[in-house]
Amino acid sequence: MRYKLIVNPTSGRGTAEEAIPMLEQYFKDRDLSYDLVRTEAPDHAIELAKEAALQGYDVVIAAGGDGTANEVLNGLMKAKVEGNATPIMGLIAIGRGNDFAYGCGIDPGLEIGFETLDRGKRQVIDVGLVKGGFFPEGRYFGNGVGVGFDAMVGFEALKMKRLQGFLSYLVGALKTIFLYYKAPLVKLEYGDEVTELHALMVSVMNGRRMGGGFMMAPEAGIDDGLFDLCIAEQVSKLRVLALIPKFMAGTQAAEASIRTGRAAEIRVTALEGSLPAHADGETLCLEGDQLSIQILPAQIEIFTP
């Protein structure tokens, strides 16, 4: 098998760059045919992954965090919709959040990543497609889309230079309580439901977790053909503070201000205010007005534990 290893050297505040000698040693020790390439700019991994598919690589591995995984996924999906053979996707989770990998059952770290490749077990997973904001033609995602409070937390976490991992998202959440607390009035359309509410947050999950530790959809399955939805109504700042531990434990569904559901498609429209949103941590829009999100069942084969 031919392996293409795509490394984001800035992932994990540079830990991915430090890991490159060990990554290369893994392939050399097993006498595997591989090429390693570093990403050089945003969206570079999309081009590299698509090119790898066109060149007939059997496996394309994303070594980094959620952003790297999302770009590789987009490159593979772009090649697929053009009718090309789709390589198996691998994940070595050495970034900050690693939520996509978590949804696939892959813990962070080089050793776990290597063990997953060694075992060679594969799973065919669903892929989400969101249209709107900066991506009217669509952006693919593996883990989830966050609208509102969730997105603002991610934007705040990205500004932090010293904090990493879940701690940066936790501090981002605390800051966001005071920066973004007036929820927009939105219309939600999914399944047989059409509802209007002031939604503090709308999370559309293929995976289970966001922000490195917030369990938005603890029962979600990445191969079940449906999104798990977590919708939070407008509440007071103090109530948001009280909800944070619930989201960390995945027990928020029991709260009166939380709605959950499952659907293959959902449309979110801002009737008043606007929609900040992200997909797998990648910015979709800062002040969007409408997002259409659908699940694409059984799209990508991925190495899993």
One Martini backbone bead per residue (centre of mass of N, CA, C, O) as a GRO file, in nm:
protein
  305
    1MET     BB    1   0.099   0.034   0.018
    2ARG     BB    2   0.019   0.378  -0.022
    3TYR     BB    3   0.138   0.667   0.158
    4LYS     BB    4  -0.009   0.974   0.276
    5LEU     BB    5   0.147   1.233   0.470
    6ILE     BB    6  -0.027   1.493   0.647
    7VAL     BB    7   0.131   1.780   0.792
    8ASN     BB    8   0.075   2.006   1.058
    9PRO     BB    9   0.324   2.193   1.208
   10THR     BB   10   0.117   2.381   1.399
   11SER     BB   11   0.010   2.171   1.559
   12GLY     BB   12   0.008   2.196   1.888
   13ARG     BB   13   0.216   2.427   1.890
   14GLY     BB   14   0.436   2.226   1.716
   15THR     BB   15   0.421   1.912   1.778
   16ALA     BB   16   0.407   1.804   1.485
   17GLU     BB   17   0.693   1.877   1.401
   18GLU     BB   18   0.833   1.708   1.628
   19ALA     BB   19   0.699   1.426   1.511
   20ILE     BB   20   0.824   1.357   1.231
   21PRO     BB   21   1.054   1.155   1.293
   22MET     BB   22   0.853   0.939   1.412
   23LEU     BB   23   0.680   0.905   1.165
   24GLU     BB   24   0.903   0.810   0.974
   25GLN     BB   25   1.000   0.567   1.144
   26TYR     BB   26   0.748   0.398   1.124
   27PHE     BB   27   0.768   0.344   0.812
   28LYS     BB   28   1.057   0.234   0.805
   29ASP     BB   29   1.026  -0.011   1.003
   30ARG     BB   30   0.789  -0.131   0.788
   31ASP     BB   31   0.848  -0.084   0.489
   32LEU     BB   32   0.687   0.167   0.380
   33SER     BB   33   0.514   0.343   0.140
   34TYR     BB   34   0.601   0.695   0.147
   35ASP     BB   35   0.473   1.036   0.192
   36LEU     BB   36   0.580   1.355   0.314
   37VAL     BB   37   0.380   1.651   0.400
   38ARG     BB   38   0.362   1.989   0.445
   39THR     BB   39   0.184   2.240   0.541
   40GLU     BB   40   0.156   2.608   0.432
   41ALA     BB   41  -0.165   2.657   0.438
   42PRO     BB   42  -0.466   2.722   0.411
   43ASP     BB   43  -0.607   2.439   0.242
   44HIS     BB   44  -0.366   2.256   0.153
   45ALA     BB   45  -0.478   1.972   0.238
   46ILE     BB   46  -0.691   1.957   0.021
   47GLU     BB   47  -0.502   1.941  -0.220
   48LEU     BB   48  -0.329   1.699  -0.124
   49ALA     BB   49  -0.558   1.489  -0.097
   50LYS     BB   50  -0.666   1.502  -0.382
   51GLU     BB   51  -0.399   1.435  -0.523
   52ALA     BB   52  -0.363   1.157  -0.389
   53ALA     BB   53  -0.612   1.031  -0.518
   54LEU     BB   54  -0.525   1.080  -0.817
   55GLN     BB   55  -0.242   0.912  -0.763
   56GLY     BB   56  -0.328   0.634  -0.596
   57TYR     BB   57  -0.349   0.631  -0.308
   58ASP     BB   58  -0.449   0.429  -0.033
   59VAL     BB   59  -0.343   0.637   0.193
   60VAL     BB   60  -0.459   0.911   0.407
   61ILE     BB   61  -0.288   1.114   0.647
   62ALA     BB   62  -0.377   1.295   0.938
   63ALA     BB   63  -0.144   1.519   1.104
   64GLY     BB   64  -0.323   1.656   1.380
   65GLY     BB   65  -0.610   1.817   1.386
   66ASP     BB   66  -0.920   1.915   1.298
   67GLY     BB   67  -0.830   2.088   1.059
   68THR     BB   68  -0.671   1.874   0.908
   69ALA     BB   69  -0.895   1.661   0.890
   70ASN     BB   70  -1.095   1.840   0.735
   71GLU     BB   71  -0.921   1.888   0.484
   72VAL     BB   72  -0.878   1.596   0.402
   73LEU     BB   73  -1.174   1.528   0.374
   74ASN     BB   74  -1.232   1.736   0.149
   75GLY     BB   75  -1.034   1.621  -0.059
   76LEU     BB   76  -1.160   1.336  -0.078
   77MET     BB   77  -1.449   1.430  -0.155
   78LYS     BB   78  -1.376   1.581  -0.413
   79ALA     BB   79  -1.268   1.329  -0.557
   80LYS     BB   80  -1.522   1.156  -0.536
   81VAL     BB   81  -1.734   1.344  -0.691
   82GLU     BB   82  -1.541   1.303  -0.958
   83GLY     BB   83  -1.492   0.967  -0.961
   84ASN     BB   84  -1.279   0.879  -0.763
   85ALA     BB   85  -1.083   0.710  -0.580
   86THR     BB   86  -1.087   0.627  -0.229
   87PRO     BB   87  -0.904   0.659   0.022
   88ILE     BB   88  -0.789   0.585   0.310
   89MET     BB   89  -0.831   0.714   0.633
   90GLY     BB   90  -0.610   0.877   0.861
   91LEU     BB   91  -0.539   0.929   1.224
   92ILE     BB   92  -0.324   1.171   1.395
   93ALA     BB   93  -0.367   1.299   1.721
   94ILE     BB   94  -0.178   1.627   1.745
   95GLY     BB   95  -0.361   1.842   1.856
   96ARG     BB   96  -0.598   2.015   2.040
   97GLY     BB   97  -0.889   1.867   2.021
   98ASN     BB   98  -0.966   1.589   1.863
   99ASP     BB   99  -1.281   1.525   1.794
  100PHE     BB  100  -1.294   1.348   1.546
  101ALA     BB  101  -1.127   1.118   1.660
  102TYR     BB  102  -1.310   1.060   1.901
  103GLY     BB  103  -1.560   0.974   1.725
  104CYS     BB  104  -1.362   0.725   1.613
  105GLY     BB  105  -1.194   0.618   1.880
  106ILE     BB  106  -0.940   0.821   1.892
  107ASP     BB  107  -0.675   0.886   2.059
  108PRO     BB  108  -0.432   1.074   2.155
  109GLY     BB  109  -0.137   1.026   1.984
  110LEU     BB  110   0.107   0.840   1.843
  111GLU     BB  111   0.068   0.552   1.955
  112ILE     BB  112  -0.231   0.527   1.886
  113GLY     BB  113  -0.199   0.580   1.586
  114PHE     BB  114  -0.015   0.337   1.529
  115GLU     BB  115  -0.200   0.114   1.638
  116THR     BB  116  -0.430   0.165   1.439
  117LEU     BB  117  -0.265   0.098   1.186
  118ASP     BB  118  -0.172  -0.188   1.266
  119ARG     BB  119  -0.456  -0.322   1.285
  120GLY     BB  120  -0.646  -0.232   1.025
  121LYS     BB  121  -0.911  -0.120   1.102
  122ARG     BB  122  -1.240  -0.052   0.959
  123GLN     BB  123  -1.459   0.236   0.882
  124VAL     BB  124  -1.764   0.356   0.774
  125ILE     BB  125  -1.844   0.698   0.733
  126ASP     BB  126  -1.996   0.979   0.783
  127VAL     BB  127  -2.086   1.293   0.613
  128GLY     BB  128  -2.092   1.631   0.619
  129LEU     BB  129  -2.297   1.909   0.475
  130VAL     BB  130  -2.237   2.261   0.439
  131LYS     BB  131  -2.439   2.555   0.359
  132GLY     BB  132  -2.285   2.869   0.377
  133GLY     BB  133  -2.152   3.158   0.397
  134PHE     BB  134  -1.832   3.092   0.275
  135PHE     BB  135  -2.007   2.809   0.164
  136PRO     BB  136  -2.234   2.780  -0.077
  137GLU     BB  137  -2.119   2.492  -0.196
  138GLY     BB  138  -1.964   2.372   0.048
  139ARG     BB  139  -1.880   2.181   0.353
  140TYR     BB  140  -1.709   1.940   0.497
  141PHE     BB  141  -1.770   1.702   0.776
  142GLY     BB  142  -1.712   1.487   1.068
  143ASN     BB  143  -1.829   1.608   1.347
  144GLY     BB  144  -1.931   1.938   1.338
  145VAL     BB  145  -2.175   2.196   1.397
  146GLY     BB  146  -2.150   2.537   1.516
  147VAL     BB  147  -2.393   2.764   1.664
  148GLY     BB  148  -2.289   3.039   1.825
  149PHE     BB  149  -2.154   2.992   2.119
  150ASP     BB  150  -1.968   2.767   2.019
  151ALA     BB  151  -1.820   2.938   1.807
  152MET     BB  152  -1.716   3.163   1.996
  153VAL     BB  153  -1.537   2.981   2.163
  154GLY     BB  154  -1.345   2.903   1.931
  155PHE     BB  155  -1.252   3.189   1.862
  156GLU     BB  156  -1.129   3.246   2.142
  157ALA     BB  157  -0.929   3.006   2.156
  158LEU     BB  158  -0.751   3.100   1.907
  159LYS     BB  159  -0.628   3.358   2.065
  160MET     BB  160  -0.464   3.167   2.232
  161LYS     BB  161  -0.111   3.118   2.305
  162ARG     BB  162  -0.078   2.936   2.581
  163LEU     BB  163  -0.322   2.773   2.554
  164GLN     BB  164  -0.442   2.431   2.554
  165GLY     BB  165  -0.686   2.260   2.464
  166PHE     BB  166  -0.946   2.246   2.677
  167LEU     BB  167  -0.866   2.502   2.836
  168SER     BB  168  -0.912   2.706   2.603
  169TYR     BB  169  -1.221   2.645   2.584
  170LEU     BB  170  -1.301   2.707   2.874
  171VAL     BB  171  -1.207   3.001   2.872
  172GLY     BB  172  -1.374   3.077   2.623
  173ALA     BB  173  -1.650   3.028   2.760
  174LEU     BB  174  -1.621   3.238   2.985
  175LYS     BB  175  -1.588   3.480   2.794
  176THR     BB  176  -1.852   3.441   2.619
  177ILE     BB  177  -2.066   3.500   2.831
  178PHE     BB  178  -1.979   3.822   2.808
  179LEU     BB  179  -1.980   3.852   2.473
  180TYR     BB  180  -2.215   3.609   2.416
  181TYR     BB  181  -2.572   3.632   2.517
  182LYS     BB  182  -2.744   3.722   2.265
  183ALA     BB  183  -2.972   3.558   2.111
  184PRO     BB  184  -3.092   3.461   1.829
  185LEU     BB  185  -3.348   3.448   1.605
  186VAL     BB  186  -3.465   3.127   1.502
  187LYS     BB  187  -3.504   2.887   1.240
  188LEU     BB  188  -3.602   2.544   1.262
  189GLU     BB  189  -3.539   2.267   1.026
  190TYR     BB  190  -3.648   1.928   1.112
  191GLY     BB  191  -3.801   1.704   0.985
  192ASP     BB  192  -4.117   1.786   1.141
  193GLU     BB  193  -3.971   2.048   1.232
  194VAL     BB  194  -4.089   2.389   1.322
  195THR     BB  195  -3.895   2.648   1.480
  196GLU     BB  196  -3.892   2.928   1.713
  197LEU     BB  197  -3.593   3.079   1.864
  198HIS     BB  198  -3.372   3.162   2.117
  199ALA     BB  199  -3.048   3.061   2.025
  200LEU     BB  200  -2.750   3.006   2.173
  201MET     BB  201  -2.737   2.698   2.051
  202VAL     BB  202  -2.625   2.489   1.763
  203SER     BB  203  -2.574   2.139   1.742
  204VAL     BB  204  -2.429   1.937   1.474
  205MET     BB  205  -2.385   1.584   1.509
  206ASN     BB  206  -2.165   1.314   1.430
  207GLY     BB  207  -2.030   1.325   1.673
  208ARG     BB  208  -1.971   1.396   2.037
  209ARG     BB  209  -1.747   1.632   2.039
  210MET     BB  210  -1.636   1.955   2.171
  211GLY     BB  211  -1.359   2.136   2.272
  212GLY     BB  212  -1.217   1.866   2.412
  213GLY     BB  213  -1.499   1.828   2.644
  214PHE     BB  214  -1.781   1.866   2.499
  215MET     BB  215  -2.083   1.672   2.523
  216MET     BB  216  -2.313   1.712   2.284
  217ALA     BB  217  -2.325   1.378   2.181
  218PRO     BB  218  -2.296   1.091   2.356
  219GLU     BB  219  -2.484   0.898   2.140
  220ALA     BB  220  -2.333   0.920   1.891
  221GLY     BB  221  -2.296   0.811   1.546
  222ILE     BB  222  -2.069   0.795   1.264
  223ASP     BB  223  -2.276   0.546   1.116
  224ASP     BB  224  -2.620   0.621   1.131
  225GLY     BB  225  -2.738   0.863   0.930
  226LEU     BB  226  -2.730   1.083   1.174
  227PHE     BB  227  -2.797   1.352   1.356
  228ASP     BB  228  -2.713   1.520   1.655
  229LEU     BB  229  -2.901   1.741   1.858
  230CYS     BB  230  -2.812   2.064   2.021
  231ILE     BB  231  -3.034   2.292   2.195
  232ALA     BB  232  -3.001   2.626   2.320
  233GLU     BB  233  -3.148   2.840   2.507
  234GLN     BB  234  -3.203   3.126   2.640
  235VAL     BB  235  -2.999   3.242   2.910
  236SER     BB  236  -2.839   3.317   3.168
  237LYS     BB  237  -2.525   3.356   3.272
  238LEU     BB  238  -2.549   3.174   3.521
  239ARG     BB  239  -2.671   2.935   3.365
  240VAL     BB  240  -2.433   2.885   3.181
  241LEU     BB  241  -2.239   2.813   3.405
  242ALA     BB  242  -2.410   2.565   3.505
  243LEU     BB  243  -2.392   2.406   3.220
  244ILE     BB  244  -2.097   2.330   3.169
  245PRO     BB  245  -2.078   2.064   3.341
  246LYS     BB  246  -2.296   1.918   3.175
  247PHE     BB  247  -2.136   1.911   2.907
  248MET     BB  248  -1.890   1.759   3.020
  249ALA     BB  249  -2.087   1.504   3.107
  250GLY     BB  250  -2.351   1.474   2.912
  251THR     BB  251  -2.633   1.595   3.090
  252GLN     BB  252  -2.809   1.831   2.942
  253ALA     BB  253  -3.084   1.696   2.841
  254ALA     BB  254  -3.238   1.741   3.131
  255GLU     BB  255  -3.271   2.027   3.058
  256ALA     BB  256  -3.507   2.272   2.985
  257SER     BB  257  -3.307   2.443   2.775
  258ILE     BB  258  -3.286   2.162   2.625
  259ARG     BB  259  -3.257   2.030   2.298
  260THR     BB  260  -3.327   1.728   2.119
  261GLY     BB  261  -3.218   1.532   1.824
  262ARG     BB  262  -3.289   1.377   1.497
  263ALA     BB  263  -3.120   1.412   1.170
  264ALA     BB  264  -3.040   1.453   0.818
  265GLU     BB  265  -3.162   1.751   0.831
  266ILE     BB  266  -3.081   2.115   0.853
  267ARG     BB  267  -3.222   2.444   0.910
  268VAL     BB  268  -3.072   2.772   0.964
  269THR     BB  269  -3.240   3.082   1.055
  270ALA     BB  270  -3.211   3.424   1.070
  271LEU     BB  271  -3.440   3.668   1.199
  272GLU     BB  272  -3.249   3.767   1.435
  273GLY     BB  273  -2.957   3.845   1.371
  274SER     BB  274  -2.678   3.612   1.383
  275LEU     BB  275  -2.438   3.349   1.247
  276PRO     BB  276  -2.211   3.194   1.408
  277ALA     BB  277  -1.977   2.949   1.255
  278HIS     BB  278  -1.874   2.597   1.250
  279ALA     BB  279  -1.652   2.332   1.111
  280ASP     BB  280  -1.439   2.162   1.283
  281GLY     BB  281  -1.333   2.471   1.363
  282GLU     BB  282  -1.414   2.598   1.096
  283THR     BB  283  -1.500   2.880   0.948
  284LEU     BB  284  -1.814   2.982   0.810
  285CYS     BB  285  -1.914   3.231   1.000
  286LEU     BB  286  -1.992   3.545   1.165
  287GLU     BB  287  -2.274   3.665   0.993
  288GLY     BB  288  -2.500   3.476   0.928
  289ASP     BB  289  -2.836   3.360   0.790
  290GLN     BB  290  -2.775   3.060   0.656
  291LEU     BB  291  -2.808   2.696   0.708
  292SER     BB  292  -2.730   2.388   0.535
  293ILE     BB  293  -2.768   2.044   0.658
  294GLN     BB  294  -2.616   1.722   0.567
  295ILE     BB  295  -2.619   1.380   0.537
  296LEU     BB  296  -2.362   1.138   0.429
  297PRO     BB  297  -2.367   0.821   0.389
  298ALA     BB  298  -2.112   0.623   0.362
  299GLN     BB  299  -1.809   0.763   0.248
  300ILE     BB  300  -1.562   0.688   0.452
  301GLU     BB  301  -1.267   0.520   0.506
  302ILE     BB  302  -1.144   0.428   0.837
  303PHE     BB  303  -0.921   0.413   1.083
  304THR     BB  304  -0.987   0.203   1.370
  305PRO     BB  305  -0.994   0.044   1.686
   0.00000   0.00000   0.00000
